[in-house]
Amino acid sequence: MNITLNPEQEKFIQSQIAKGKYTNIQQAVDAALKLLEKQEITPTELEKKSTHQLDKLAGTWTETDEIEFLENTKPFRKIETNLWK
């Protein structure tokens, strides 16, 4: 697959390489695609994954426990969602 970058994109990638963040264009593109992939995870999927992991760690949660957890972590989900915009 060949990818064509516009001049601004190419300049940005070159500046990131010059700053030492990446050693080549491929690394920069890989990082960009990983961010895009993370952006595709919806908050609902994140909630399910985090709840499941916490259940495994903490044992059995009641529905009340889950509601309380989700309510208390709403600000963090908003922050995370905004980070990937």
GINOR-V308232 format. One record per run of one state. SS is the DSSP state (@ for helix, = for strand, . for the rest). FROM is the first residue (numbers start at 1). LEN is the number of residues. Records with the same first field share a line. If there is no record, write none. Layout:
# GINOR-V308232
SS: FROM-LEN + FROM-LEN
This chain:
# GINOR-V308232
.: 1-6 + 19-6 + 40-3 + 59-4 + 73-1 + 84-2
@: 7-12 + 25-15 + 43-16 + 63-10 + 74-10
